Amino acid sequence: MATQLTDAFARKFYYLRLSITDVCNFRCTYCLPDGYKPGSVSNNGFLSVDEVRRVTRAFAAMGTEKVRLTGGEPSLRRDFTDIIAAVRENPAIRQIAVTTNGYRLARDARAWRNAGLSHVNVSVDSLDARQFHAITGQDKFRQVMDGIDAAFDAGFEKVKVNTVLMRDVNHHQLDTFLAWIRPRPIQLRFIELMETGEGSELFRRHHISGSVLRDALLARGWIHQQRSRSDGPAQVFCHPDYAGEIGLIMPYEKDFCASCNRLRVSSVGKLHLCLFGEGGVELRDLLADDSQQFALEQRIAGALAHKKQTHFLHQGNTGITRNLSYIGG
C-alpha cells in the first residue's frame, strides 16, 4: 500500500519516532546536564499502553513501516515490554526499535526481544570509562557494555551505537572507535551536536561537522552505502575489513531535510512534524477509545500539509526543542 503520509514536497513518511517518556536517569552534558526536572508533563501523564496501541495502529494503516520507541529513557517505563508488544500487534510495522542509554539492557534485552523488539540503539559517547562518566553523569560504562553483549546474546544481529560528536571531547577518537567495531557487527553512528534552546553555549564550544569524519573514512577506503526507504538519516559506510559499519548524521549539511522520512509523536501525544519545529498537533483527544481511528488518521494527514521543507537550525532557530529528551531526540 502506498503511504498516505505524504507532504507538500512529495516526501513519504515510513518511520515514526514515538516518545513514551521524557524522564531520563542520565545527565548527559549535551541534553540534560542538570538532570531531569519534572513539570513538563501534562496532567494526564505519559501515553498509556492503549494509547500507544491506537496511535501506532493509525500510523501503520497510513503506511508506517518502522516505529522507534524513544524518550528520555524508555526503559524507565515499568510497562515498557507491554508497550513493545502493543506496537508488535501491527503486522504492517516491520521494525520496532528502541533508543536507550543501555543501563537496563543487560537485564532486559531478552525480554524485549521476546516481546517483539527488532532493533536496538545504545548511546555511548566515549569508550573511556572515566570520560563516559564525565559526559553522562553516571558511572555505568561497564554496565552499558555488558548490555550490548547481552543484546547480541539475545539474538539481535546488529546493534547500533549512537555517539554525539563533540569537538575536543571525542572527535579525535576515531581510531579507538574503529578498533572496537572491527570484530563486532555494530553500526556506530556519529551524530553532529545539535543546538537546542538550553544548549547554545555548549553547541558553540563543541560543534564540529561530521564531514571531518567522512573525509577521514573515505581516505581509509570506507564505502558509502545506499539507504532504504525506512532507514534513518545516517549516511552509512562499510569496509571489507570490518564487521561493523559507521553512520554519520549531519543535520547541518545542505539538503539534509530533502530525504526526511520520519515523524514524531511526543510522550504526551502531540504530533511533531520536525524535531526543531515550532509546535505540536494534539492527537491525544482522539486516543481515548478505538472508535476515533478514522478521525485520527485524518488529523495526521491534514497536519502533514503544514510540514516545512527544512528546519531552521542554520539560522540558530531551534524551535520549541529545549533539550533532546523533550520530543525524543
C-alpha beads as a LAMMPS data file, in Angstrom:
LAMMPS data file: protein, C-alpha beads

329 atoms
328 bonds

1 atom types
1 bond types

-500.0 500.0 xlo xhi
-500.0 500.0 ylo yhi
-500.0 500.0 zlo zhi

Masses

1 110.0

Atoms # bond

1 1 1 0.000 0.000 0.000
2 1 1 1.275 3.446 -0.910
3 1 1 1.783 5.607 2.112
4 1 1 -0.871 8.221 2.780
5 1 1 1.744 10.054 4.798
6 1 1 3.000 12.363 2.055
7 1 1 3.741 16.058 2.449
8 1 1 3.596 19.018 0.072
9 1 1 7.176 18.316 -1.057
10 1 1 6.371 14.706 -2.095
11 1 1 8.294 13.250 0.855
12 1 1 6.854 9.965 2.122
13 1 1 6.954 9.079 5.796
14 1 1 7.530 5.422 6.635
15 1 1 9.133 5.970 10.031
16 1 1 7.586 7.069 13.350
17 1 1 9.654 8.087 16.362
18 1 1 7.375 7.638 19.358
19 1 1 8.484 9.064 22.702
20 1 1 6.992 7.270 25.704
21 1 1 8.607 9.356 28.470
22 1 1 10.767 12.446 28.781
23 1 1 12.268 11.184 32.059
24 1 1 15.930 10.142 31.961
25 1 1 18.279 8.930 34.680
26 1 1 21.441 10.129 32.911
27 1 1 22.667 13.723 32.923
28 1 1 24.408 13.998 29.562
29 1 1 26.189 17.307 29.067
30 1 1 24.528 17.951 25.687
31 1 1 20.980 17.061 26.771
32 1 1 20.123 17.193 30.499
33 1 1 23.285 18.451 32.248
34 1 1 21.319 19.311 35.375
35 1 1 19.256 16.122 35.302
36 1 1 15.589 15.601 34.558
37 1 1 13.260 18.213 36.004
38 1 1 9.619 17.143 36.480
39 1 1 6.901 19.515 35.450
40 1 1 6.844 19.391 31.665
41 1 1 4.257 16.597 31.518
42 1 1 0.545 17.289 31.148
43 1 1 -1.830 16.323 33.942
44 1 1 -2.731 13.181 32.018
45 1 1 0.806 11.803 32.274
46 1 1 2.569 9.907 29.518
47 1 1 0.796 7.900 26.837
48 1 1 -0.700 4.670 28.170
49 1 1 -0.195 1.274 26.556
50 1 1 -3.662 1.511 24.989
51 1 1 -2.919 4.993 23.650
52 1 1 0.362 3.731 22.180
53 1 1 -1.570 0.853 20.595
54 1 1 -4.076 3.236 18.987
55 1 1 -1.625 5.807 17.701
56 1 1 0.687 3.198 16.169
57 1 1 -2.300 1.386 14.624
58 1 1 -3.284 4.618 12.866
59 1 1 0.238 5.244 11.594
60 1 1 0.536 1.619 10.445
61 1 1 -2.737 1.950 8.496
62 1 1 -1.244 5.002 6.745
63 1 1 1.956 3.281 5.633
64 1 1 4.333 3.437 8.599
65 1 1 6.758 0.501 8.492
66 1 1 9.101 1.347 11.351
67 1 1 8.499 2.592 14.900
68 1 1 11.292 3.718 17.179
69 1 1 10.473 3.982 20.889
70 1 1 12.380 6.883 22.417
71 1 1 12.490 9.135 25.473
72 1 1 14.012 10.301 27.756
73 1 1 14.965 6.776 28.674
74 1 1 12.137 4.488 27.507
75 1 1 13.169 1.560 29.705
76 1 1 12.282 3.620 32.785
77 1 1 8.653 2.778 31.953
78 1 1 7.707 -0.265 34.025
79 1 1 5.336 -1.297 31.228
80 1 1 7.985 -0.952 28.509
81 1 1 7.746 -4.621 27.496
82 1 1 3.947 -4.256 27.221
83 1 1 4.441 -1.205 25.008
84 1 1 6.701 -3.187 22.654
85 1 1 4.055 -5.929 22.467
86 1 1 1.320 -3.375 21.735
87 1 1 3.256 -1.982 18.761
88 1 1 4.037 -5.533 17.615
89 1 1 0.298 -6.162 17.114
90 1 1 0.507 -4.184 13.848
91 1 1 1.724 -6.579 11.108
92 1 1 2.464 -3.646 8.774
93 1 1 5.197 -2.451 11.150
94 1 1 8.266 -4.393 10.107
95 1 1 10.748 -2.858 12.516
96 1 1 10.340 -1.941 16.176
97 1 1 13.413 -0.225 17.561
98 1 1 14.421 1.435 20.804
99 1 1 16.965 4.116 21.575
100 1 1 18.270 3.550 25.091
101 1 1 21.119 4.609 27.347
102 1 1 21.622 0.885 27.868
103 1 1 21.594 0.753 31.625
104 1 1 18.803 -1.874 31.716
105 1 1 19.840 -3.699 28.573
106 1 1 21.828 -6.477 30.267
107 1 1 18.845 -7.311 32.433
108 1 1 16.055 -6.975 29.881
109 1 1 17.390 -7.490 26.338
110 1 1 15.935 -10.988 26.023
111 1 1 12.509 -9.974 27.342
112 1 1 12.383 -7.054 24.915
113 1 1 13.370 -9.319 22.046
114 1 1 10.697 -11.857 23.007
115 1 1 8.088 -9.079 23.134
116 1 1 8.843 -8.137 19.539
117 1 1 11.667 -5.593 19.589
118 1 1 13.756 -5.979 16.437
119 1 1 16.453 -3.291 16.695
120 1 1 18.441 -1.656 19.497
121 1 1 20.295 1.668 19.515
122 1 1 22.511 2.338 22.531
123 1 1 24.009 5.725 23.369
124 1 1 27.763 5.528 24.071
125 1 1 29.669 8.795 23.728
126 1 1 33.073 7.512 24.808
127 1 1 34.873 4.181 25.102
128 1 1 36.869 5.536 28.020
129 1 1 35.041 4.750 31.274
130 1 1 36.130 7.966 33.007
131 1 1 35.116 10.159 30.100
132 1 1 31.822 8.247 29.783
133 1 1 31.173 9.082 33.450
134 1 1 32.045 12.740 32.875
135 1 1 29.689 13.032 29.882
136 1 1 26.717 11.094 31.300
137 1 1 26.989 11.832 34.992
138 1 1 26.746 8.074 35.615
139 1 1 29.489 5.556 36.313
140 1 1 27.738 2.921 34.181
141 1 1 30.186 2.245 31.337
142 1 1 30.736 -1.429 32.165
143 1 1 27.021 -1.974 32.683
144 1 1 26.268 -0.495 29.250
145 1 1 28.990 -2.562 27.566
146 1 1 27.565 -5.692 29.218
147 1 1 24.169 -4.648 27.885
148 1 1 25.464 -4.530 24.315
149 1 1 26.873 -8.054 24.755
150 1 1 23.514 -9.152 26.172
151 1 1 21.716 -7.749 23.131
152 1 1 23.817 -9.917 20.822
153 1 1 23.264 -12.910 23.110
154 1 1 19.506 -12.280 22.979
155 1 1 19.511 -12.586 19.190
156 1 1 19.845 -9.021 17.904
157 1 1 22.004 -9.472 14.797
158 1 1 23.245 -5.901 14.717
159 1 1 23.382 -3.248 17.420
160 1 1 23.539 0.456 16.598
161 1 1 25.551 2.684 18.897
162 1 1 24.907 6.437 18.933
163 1 1 27.822 8.766 19.684
164 1 1 27.295 12.515 19.814
165 1 1 30.255 14.037 18.003
166 1 1 31.879 16.795 20.046
167 1 1 34.970 18.832 19.276
168 1 1 37.774 18.347 21.812
169 1 1 35.736 15.657 23.601
170 1 1 35.625 12.656 21.277
171 1 1 36.147 13.847 17.690
172 1 1 39.793 12.737 17.760
173 1 1 38.997 9.193 18.971
174 1 1 38.065 7.697 15.588
175 1 1 40.837 5.071 15.716
176 1 1 39.619 3.813 19.110
177 1 1 36.055 3.500 17.855
178 1 1 37.139 1.791 14.626
179 1 1 39.182 -0.786 16.546
180 1 1 36.104 -1.509 18.678
181 1 1 33.799 -2.254 15.734
182 1 1 36.347 -4.147 13.639
183 1 1 35.300 -7.573 15.052
184 1 1 31.741 -6.586 16.077
185 1 1 28.605 -6.117 13.898
186 1 1 27.919 -2.704 15.413
187 1 1 26.786 0.259 13.344
188 1 1 28.477 3.140 15.119
189 1 1 26.658 6.370 14.310
190 1 1 28.321 9.707 14.936
191 1 1 25.647 12.373 15.400
192 1 1 26.569 16.013 14.963
193 1 1 25.936 18.036 18.092
194 1 1 22.699 19.969 17.536
195 1 1 21.805 23.278 19.085
196 1 1 18.858 23.265 21.473
197 1 1 17.173 26.020 23.434
198 1 1 19.134 25.159 26.574
199 1 1 22.387 24.150 24.877
200 1 1 23.539 27.108 22.794
201 1 1 26.774 27.724 24.679
202 1 1 27.767 24.052 24.581
203 1 1 26.979 23.986 20.857
204 1 1 29.227 26.933 20.116
205 1 1 32.046 25.345 22.093
206 1 1 31.870 21.767 20.822
207 1 1 30.117 21.570 17.443
208 1 1 32.150 20.011 14.649
209 1 1 30.937 18.907 11.227
210 1 1 30.612 15.210 10.543
211 1 1 32.275 15.877 7.193
212 1 1 35.603 15.789 9.070
213 1 1 34.995 12.117 9.864
214 1 1 33.537 11.416 6.416
215 1 1 36.720 12.655 4.755
216 1 1 38.817 10.508 7.124
217 1 1 36.717 7.409 6.377
218 1 1 36.820 7.862 2.611
219 1 1 40.592 8.332 2.769
220 1 1 40.824 4.958 4.546
221 1 1 38.781 3.096 1.948
222 1 1 35.337 3.128 3.546
223 1 1 32.451 2.890 1.063
224 1 1 29.220 4.892 1.172
225 1 1 26.096 2.691 1.126
226 1 1 22.594 3.416 -0.214
227 1 1 19.751 3.891 2.284
228 1 1 16.404 2.114 2.149
229 1 1 13.126 3.979 2.458
230 1 1 12.549 3.373 6.176
231 1 1 16.149 3.985 7.252
232 1 1 17.041 6.872 9.498
233 1 1 19.025 9.882 8.283
234 1 1 22.508 8.389 8.645
235 1 1 24.975 8.224 5.786
236 1 1 26.319 4.687 6.273
237 1 1 29.823 3.498 5.372
238 1 1 31.227 -0.031 5.284
239 1 1 34.694 -1.520 4.870
240 1 1 35.600 -5.082 3.815
241 1 1 37.972 -5.478 6.782
242 1 1 35.359 -4.524 9.396
243 1 1 32.358 -6.408 10.778
244 1 1 30.910 -3.070 11.876
245 1 1 29.725 -0.008 9.993
246 1 1 29.952 3.738 10.503
247 1 1 26.978 6.059 10.206
248 1 1 27.145 9.853 10.070
249 1 1 24.140 12.011 10.939
250 1 1 24.779 15.579 9.809
251 1 1 21.717 17.809 10.198
252 1 1 23.656 20.928 9.207
253 1 1 24.593 19.553 5.792
254 1 1 22.900 21.004 2.714
255 1 1 19.763 19.066 1.675
256 1 1 19.655 17.061 4.934
257 1 1 15.881 17.548 5.102
258 1 1 15.239 16.542 1.484
259 1 1 15.249 12.867 2.416
260 1 1 13.233 13.235 5.632
261 1 1 11.047 10.148 6.097
262 1 1 10.113 10.352 9.786
263 1 1 7.502 11.922 12.008
264 1 1 7.458 12.233 15.787
265 1 1 4.842 11.813 18.469
266 1 1 5.724 13.092 21.929
267 1 1 5.201 11.260 25.198
268 1 1 2.046 13.325 25.818
269 1 1 0.508 12.630 22.427
270 1 1 1.479 15.547 20.222
271 1 1 2.476 15.049 16.607
272 1 1 5.678 16.930 15.774
273 1 1 6.490 17.358 12.106
274 1 1 10.111 18.241 12.863
275 1 1 12.366 17.819 15.881
276 1 1 13.042 21.551 15.646
277 1 1 9.559 22.724 14.685
278 1 1 7.511 25.392 16.398
279 1 1 4.616 23.428 17.810
280 1 1 2.778 20.140 18.017
281 1 1 -0.566 18.866 16.766
282 1 1 -2.714 17.428 19.545
283 1 1 -3.638 13.770 18.974
284 1 1 -4.454 12.638 22.483
285 1 1 -8.115 13.643 22.419
286 1 1 -8.559 11.038 19.664
287 1 1 -6.790 8.230 21.559
288 1 1 -9.394 7.595 24.276
289 1 1 -11.038 4.635 22.501
290 1 1 -10.920 2.638 19.275
291 1 1 -13.802 4.482 17.599
292 1 1 -11.717 7.521 16.644
293 1 1 -9.163 5.912 14.294
294 1 1 -10.533 7.483 11.106
295 1 1 -10.547 10.948 12.685
296 1 1 -7.037 10.324 13.992
297 1 1 -5.765 9.398 10.530
298 1 1 -7.465 12.471 9.048
299 1 1 -5.826 14.778 11.590
300 1 1 -2.380 13.292 10.986
301 1 1 -2.752 13.565 7.204
302 1 1 -4.031 17.127 7.482
303 1 1 -1.117 18.159 9.669
304 1 1 1.388 16.960 7.075
305 1 1 0.244 19.690 4.686
306 1 1 1.970 22.136 7.049
307 1 1 5.347 20.392 7.272
308 1 1 8.056 22.823 6.219
309 1 1 10.667 21.992 3.624
310 1 1 13.562 22.297 6.068
311 1 1 14.490 23.015 9.647
312 1 1 16.000 26.397 10.510
313 1 1 18.971 25.292 12.578
314 1 1 21.319 27.191 10.293
315 1 1 19.694 30.410 11.489
316 1 1 20.020 29.321 15.123
317 1 1 16.277 28.658 15.319
318 1 1 15.802 25.520 17.444
319 1 1 12.004 25.755 17.616
320 1 1 10.410 24.502 20.818
321 1 1 13.108 21.903 21.481
322 1 1 14.557 22.890 24.839
323 1 1 16.609 19.706 25.071
324 1 1 16.784 16.398 23.226
325 1 1 14.691 14.481 25.762
326 1 1 11.752 16.829 25.192
327 1 1 10.398 15.238 21.996
328 1 1 12.651 12.225 21.794
329 1 1 15.887 13.210 20.092

Bonds

1 1 1 2
2 1 2 3
3 1 3 4
4 1 4 5
5 1 5 6
6 1 6 7
7 1 7 8
8 1 8 9
9 1 9 10
10 1 10 11
11 1 11 12
12 1 12 13
13 1 13 14
14 1 14 15
15 1 15 16
16 1 16 17
17 1 17 18
18 1 18 19
19 1 19 20
20 1 20 21
21 1 21 22
22 1 22 23
23 1 23 24
24 1 24 25
25 1 25 26
26 1 26 27
27 1 27 28
28 1 28 29
29 1 29 30
30 1 30 31
31 1 31 32
32 1 32 33
33 1 33 34
34 1 34 35
35 1 35 36
36 1 36 37
37 1 37 38
38 1 38 39
39 1 39 40
40 1 40 41
41 1 41 42
42 1 42 43
43 1 43 44
44 1 44 45
45 1 45 46
46 1 46 47
47 1 47 48
48 1 48 49
49 1 49 50
50 1 50 51
51 1 51 52
52 1 52 53
53 1 53 54
54 1 54 55
55 1 55 56
56 1 56 57
57 1 57 58
58 1 58 59
59 1 59 60
60 1 60 61
61 1 61 62
62 1 62 63
63 1 63 64
64 1 64 65
65 1 65 66
66 1 66 67
67 1 67 68
68 1 68 69
69 1 69 70
70 1 70 71
71 1 71 72
72 1 72 73
73 1 73 74
74 1 74 75
75 1 75 76
76 1 76 77
77 1 77 78
78 1 78 79
79 1 79 80
80 1 80 81
81 1 81 82
82 1 82 83
83 1 83 84
84 1 84 85
85 1 85 86
86 1 86 87
87 1 87 88
88 1 88 89
89 1 89 90
90 1 90 91
91 1 91 92
92 1 92 93
93 1 93 94
94 1 94 95
95 1 95 96
96 1 96 97
97 1 97 98
98 1 98 99
99 1 99 100
100 1 100 101
101 1 101 102
102 1 102 103
103 1 103 104
104 1 104 105
105 1 105 106
106 1 106 107
107 1 107 108
108 1 108 109
109 1 109 110
110 1 110 111
111 1 111 112
112 1 112 113
113 1 113 114
114 1 114 115
115 1 115 116
116 1 116 117
117 1 117 118
118 1 118 119
119 1 119 120
120 1 120 121
121 1 121 122
122 1 122 123
123 1 123 124
124 1 124 125
125 1 125 126
126 1 126 127
127 1 127 128
128 1 128 129
129 1 129 130
130 1 130 131
131 1 131 132
132 1 132 133
133 1 133 134
134 1 134 135
135 1 135 136
136 1 136 137
137 1 137 138
138 1 138 139
139 1 139 140
140 1 140 141
141 1 141 142
142 1 142 143
143 1 143 144
144 1 144 145
145 1 145 146
146 1 146 147
147 1 147 148
148 1 148 149
149 1 149 150
150 1 150 151
151 1 151 152
152 1 152 153
153 1 153 154
154 1 154 155
155 1 155 156
156 1 156 157
157 1 157 158
158 1 158 159
159 1 159 160
160 1 160 161
161 1 161 162
162 1 162 163
163 1 163 164
164 1 164 165
165 1 165 166
166 1 166 167
167 1 167 168
168 1 168 169
169 1 169 170
170 1 170 171
171 1 171 172
172 1 172 173
173 1 173 174
174 1 174 175
175 1 175 176
176 1 176 177
177 1 177 178
178 1 178 179
179 1 179 180
180 1 180 181
181 1 181 182
182 1 182 183
183 1 183 184
184 1 184 185
185 1 185 186
186 1 186 187
187 1 187 188
188 1 188 189
189 1 189 190
190 1 190 191
191 1 191 192
192 1 192 193
193 1 193 194
194 1 194 195
195 1 195 196
196 1 196 197
197 1 197 198
198 1 198 199
199 1 199 200
200 1 200 201
201 1 201 202
202 1 202 203
203 1 203 204
204 1 204 205
205 1 205 206
206 1 206 207
207 1 207 208
208 1 208 209
209 1 209 210
210 1 210 211
211 1 211 212
212 1 212 213
213 1 213 214
214 1 214 215
215 1 215 216
216 1 216 217
217 1 217 218
218 1 218 219
219 1 219 220
220 1 220 221
221 1 221 222
222 1 222 223
223 1 223 224
224 1 224 225
225 1 225 226
226 1 226 227
227 1 227 228
228 1 228 229
229 1 229 230
230 1 230 231
231 1 231 232
232 1 232 233
233 1 233 234
234 1 234 235
235 1 235 236
236 1 236 237
237 1 237 238
238 1 238 239
239 1 239 240
240 1 240 241
241 1 241 242
242 1 242 243
243 1 243 244
244 1 244 245
245 1 245 246
246 1 246 247
247 1 247 248
248 1 248 249
249 1 249 250
250 1 250 251
251 1 251 252
252 1 252 253
253 1 253 254
254 1 254 255
255 1 255 256
256 1 256 257
257 1 257 258
258 1 258 259
259 1 259 260
260 1 260 261
261 1 261 262
262 1 262 263
263 1 263 264
264 1 264 265
265 1 265 266
266 1 266 267
267 1 267 268
268 1 268 269
269 1 269 270
270 1 270 271
271 1 271 272
272 1 272 273
273 1 273 274
274 1 274 275
275 1 275 276
276 1 276 277
277 1 277 278
278 1 278 279
279 1 279 280
280 1 280 281
281 1 281 282
282 1 282 283
283 1 283 284
284 1 284 285
285 1 285 286
286 1 286 287
287 1 287 288
288 1 288 289
289 1 289 290
290 1 290 291
291 1 291 292
292 1 292 293
293 1 293 294
294 1 294 295
295 1 295 296
296 1 296 297
297 1 297 298
298 1 298 299
299 1 299 300
300 1 300 301
301 1 301 302
302 1 302 303
303 1 303 304
304 1 304 305
305 1 305 306
306 1 306 307
307 1 307 308
308 1 308 309
309 1 309 310
310 1 310 311
311 1 311 312
312 1 312 313
313 1 313 314
314 1 314 315
315 1 315 316
316 1 316 317
317 1 317 318
318 1 318 319
319 1 319 320
320 1 320 321
321 1 321 322
322 1 322 323
323 1 323 324
324 1 324 325
325 1 325 326
326 1 326 327
327 1 327 328
328 1 328 329
